[in-house]
């Protein structure tokens, strides 16, 4: 029979260790230093799951039950626990969607509570902003009149400040003044230097200690893991209350320590923690993993909104960068959440300027066409910086795991914090809080600015205050500031590479924007002086006349910040919207678009992965990136398991197995799911049963149903077959059976299979031939295949050769595999020929 021939062809599977072999959360956390190797780690494989070989599930009889329970039928009563997922497994999007439709049939009205995430998010964001500003200034001194005031707030009510030294007031005391009583001189400088390093090390040590002891998941940015979770992966505890609490506290400490990191990225993680906790208050979200991820998508939008004061940019960020499944319903709910956020932010006024944005700028000069050239050059710099940073940071994170230095995360944080503090203090631009530095670089030089960046030689009447100040020659302060900015640029580039990925909360938005803002300000000043001294050049002649305000260096800083952030993250639309919302510079959206697109093109020339995708790949998370294209010509039969040299595919029969048979199969294998066929003779597919559901259902039946023993017949069919009178009561498990598993034929191109997995979020897909089960493809198999294609691709012939006949038949008339040409070769040709000539293994029928 054809079915027997296909059945005896011997398709087998490989065995892979589960990621759950890690003994602790910290070991899982240290996975950031491991090169992704699908031969040794696995995150969601429906065959190899959390149950390793040798692990036995003990299923005992729960005792005698009264006669009323004899009428219970698992087909009619929901089984507690069925339909849930273990840690480090992928959810079944299709099943969760079906569960939600069933809920809609039972519930007529639902409440939308997504907006509540925003209130919690804004409260935590405001707390983090206030605490971080206060602790950052604590490194330099303290306000004696009100200890809870930072430096700026302390001098607000003072009448003794001057225009040139507006940050100095009697109420604010430096540590040198408090300890040795000196405000100036070498002794004062050395004492302030020592106290700066002391507070920086104290904050860094406290932050890494809290993370290591209480919440290992609180380290890092969190965005790579959020992307993976939103794609359907489950990481227990990553969005829990302890992670939320510790990350909120340690984020303040990490920012205050002066490390080259930001708080905006981790705020996405904090907002998602809030969304996850709030979702458990409502059964609509708590019992459905797919619906919960809609809440988390809105929460990630809220995180960017609370971080930058950019509600629309937050929604676009969630749509473009983070979310895996973003229906229209989630879009307008996120938009409503952003609207609520805007009202709350305006009422709180956290920035003290009665505006929603963090870096509000007001330029009085439009941009001119010739400026597109330096804007594009800034985009090139941003793309080069992004490519360099991704490669250098990934290489360092990989090396961290392979060296002894990586085994001591506390020591690593202390060393990085010490080097940062020692080098940062002498330079006023590196000593500044990074957000304050960006704000100063964005600011246009007006008559009320006293920064050294605005130290121009001014020939105007000092008593006349105007908004439109013409271009002027740079003074000594500007040239001194340029050299300090150049040193700050080198320092930021180096330290950001080593800081991102250490075991404290660390964001990348603000450090990348600071690097771009520094480079942009330097370029802006250079173009400004070039236009002033050479206004008769043809590129300046039409726009830059003598005495005209032609170039705005702050605009170049803004464009450079967007370009560098785009080069690192490879964001486009959401980044442009975030930046013009962040600064209020809607008029300059075209320069921003030109720089961001240029940075993306340049960065993509060196590698299409952004920093978050690179860390996902480094950690080995099961994430199918929708941005990648599958261009190879392999078939489903090339990827499915089992292979020829693998153990046979374990299957269940529809009504020929006993409870003891299923228990033995579960104990002897590590598969996470089993195809259900009609019988050994007819290999026709009936459905698919998950290992976890089988375990829970049998355990529940032993406890609740009378007469269920090891010899009880298990029935997945709709009608129980006729049994002898002396037979024990059968166990009906049709309720846990997936009657419509996704299937593809063995000749289906893998590009179609990959698209199905991406767009439907499948856990597994069965491979059939004329309805007969041949094997199974899981997300892990696809990720493994993609990795092999990237590392071992060897073209066999020119691409035009395969346009003649792309998918030849796999089997000849004799039933043996037909030699077939593929566009890729994963094994040497000789090895393939040897395998083709091997005698196929027959499937032992006793395994059924």
Order of alpha helices (4+ residues) and beta strands (2+ residues): alpha-beta-alpha-alpha-alpha-beta-alpha-beta-alpha-alpha-alpha-alpha-alpha-alpha-alpha-alpha-alpha-alpha-alpha-alpha-alpha-alpha-alpha-alpha-alpha-alpha-alpha-alpha-alpha-beta-beta-beta-alpha-beta-beta-alpha-beta-beta-beta-alpha-beta-beta-alpha-alpha
